[in-house]
Amino acid sequence: MRREAALARAAAVRLRFGRLLRAWYRSHHRDLPWRRTRDPYRILVSELMLQQTQVARVALKYGTFLERFPTLDAVARARPARVMEAWSGLGYYARAKNLHRLARTVAATGRPAILPDDAAALRSLPGIGPYTAGAVASFAFEQREALVDTNVARVVRRVIAPELDTTRGSDRQTVWAVARALLPRTGRATYVHNQALMELGALICTARVRHCARCPVRPVCATVEGDRP
């Protein structure tokens, strides 16, 4: 029942929500280096780095890592220790190991190491889950794919379905369904939409503080300031 109600509300506010969100993003987004590229490898590197690591720290390491490993082929040819060394300072080294495994998996096809543009194919690669697959498909290839990280889940829940409990598996699945229901009609608009959702959760609809007075989607938000967590 909660899933049906959430999807119905998403359908009712989708167009206005999207217009408000994307207009805000165009005027307020941060200029981050990985937002200046559509190269799938570079976007993949940024998404892996940003998992469990602060944006400021990633911004310092992103460029130097890419100077050392400018392509997926370069990662595939390197020894694992070299990739770990370049990753130093970011922590959670399993991400670097997964990147190396992924690069060698793609390179083993005998063709140039090129990432697929399909989210399902991306999910079949080592270390790529639904979020990372959606991010690469959306940001590199302008595919109409949803992505849900912690920030997006918080925004979607607060705006559309505050009754959901994202610690429950079924409710997490509902958040993904709502995120898909909120997508604009084209992949090009989806690129901005997904970036904007993440930015809203990072800057305005944060875990600690809800800056509701500055929120661009407040007119369609189901969470009234002070009434819900």
N, C-alpha and C positions, 0 to 999 in steps of 0.2 A: 504493500500500500504506500509506504513512504517513497519507494522508487517511482511509482506512477505519479505521485503528487509532485515530486521533484522534477520529473521530466515534463509534466504539464506546465509547471511554472517556467522552466527553461524555455519552452516553446513560446510562452506568452511574452517573455521579455527579451528574447534573443536579439531581435533587430535593434531595439533601443540600447540594450546593454552593449552590443558590439559597436555601435556608432559612438557612444560615450567613451568607451574604453579606448578605441583606436584614436579618437581625436585627442584625448589626454596624452597618450603615449607619444604622438608625433611632436607634442610641445614640451614634454617633460622627461623623456627617456635619457638615460645615461649613455655617454659615448664610450662604449666598451670595445676593445679591439676585435673580439670575435663577432661583433655586429657589423664589421666592415667587410666581411667576406661571405661568399656563398660556397666556398670550397668545402666539400663534405668532410674531408680529412681534418681540416682545421677546425671545423665545427665540432666534429667528434672529439678532438683533443680538448677543446674548451669544455664540452659537456662532461667528460670524464673528470677533468680537473675540478670542476665546480661541485662535484658530488662531495659533500662533507668538508669543503674547504671554502674559506671566505673569499669573496670576490676580489678584495684588495690584494690578497696573497697570490691568487691566480693571475691577476693582471701583471704582477711582477715576473712570474715564471713563464707565462704563455709564450711570449716572443722569443725568449732564449731557448726554450725547448724546440720551437719550430725552426730556429736557426740551425740547431743541431740535427733535427730530423724534419726536413721540409716536406717530405712525402711519406705516404704509407709504405712505399717500397723501401725507403731509408730505414724505417723502423723494422721491417721484415728482415733486412740484411744485417742488422745490428745484433750483437750479443745481448742477452737479457740484462746483464750487469750494466751495460752502457745505458740502456733505457732507464734502469733504476737510478743510475747516477744522475741523469738529466732531470729525473723526477724529484730529486732530493729537495726537501723543504716543503713539499706538499702533503706528505704523510699518506697513509692508506695505500701502501705500495701495491696492493692487489690490483688496483686500477691500472697501474703501469704494466703489470704482468699480463693483465687481460688485453691491453692494447697491443702488446707484443704478440700474444697468441693470435689475436684477431688479424694482425698484419700478416703473419705467416700463413694463416688459414686462407686469406684472400690471395696472397701471392702464390700459394700452392696450386691455384687453378691454372697456372701457366700463362695467364694474361697479366697485363699491367694491374697493379694493385689498386683497383677502383671499387669504391663502396657502392652497393646497390641502392637504387632510389626508392625501393619499396620497403615499407615498414616491416612487413612480415619477413622479408628476406634479411633485413638488418637484424631482426630479433634472433635469427638463427646463428648469428656470429657470437664468438666468445665475449662475455662481459657486457652484452647489450641487452637491456631489459626493455619493457614497453615504453618507459619515459624516454630513454636515450634514442630508441628507434624513432619515436614520434618527433623528437627534437631534430634529428638529422634529416629525416624525411621532410619536415616542415621548413626548416631554416636553410637547408642546402638545395632542396629540390622543389620547394613550394608545393608539396603535397598537402592535401586536405586531411591532416592527421591531428588528433588530439594528443596532448601531453599533460601529465599530471605529476608534478613534484610537490614538495611540502607547501610551497607558497601558493601554487595553483589550487591545491586541495583546500587550503584555508579560504581562499577567495571564493571558490565555487560553493563551499559549504555555507559560508556566512551570507553570501548574496542570494543564493537560490534555495538552499535547504538546510537551515540551521539546526533542524532536528536530527540530522545525520550524525553518527558517531564514527569518525574515520579510523578508530582503532578496531572496528569490526570489519571483517573481510567483505561481507555483503554490502555494507555501506561504502567501503572503498570502491567496490565495483560500480556502485550507483554514482559516485563522484565522477568516475571515468565516463559513464554513460551520459551524465549531465554535461561534462566538458565537450563530449562529441556533439551533443545536441545544441550547444552554444556556438559551434563553429560557423563562420561565415560561409558563403556558397562557393567561393573560389579559393584556390591554393594561395594566390598572391595575397589576398586579404587575410588568409589564415596565418601567414608569416607574421604580419603585424599583430594580429589578434593574440597569438601565442606569446610573442615577446612581451606584449602589453600585460597579459595576465601575470606573467612572472614578475614583471616590474612593479605592478600594483601590489603584489604580495610582499615584495622586498622593501618597498618604500612607504606605502600607505597603509595597507591592511596587514600589518605585521603581527607576529605572534604575541609580542608584549603589549603593543599599543595599537588601537584602532584610531587612525586619524580621520574620523568620519566627516569632519567639517571640510576636509580637503579631498574627499574621495569623489572621483568623477562619476561613479556608478551608484552613488547614494540614492538617486531618484528611483532606482529599481531594486534596491537592496532589501532583503527580507529580514535582516538583523537590525533592530532598532538600537541605537547607541545606548548602552547602559543596561539593556534588558537581557542580552544574551552574551555568552562568552565568545 
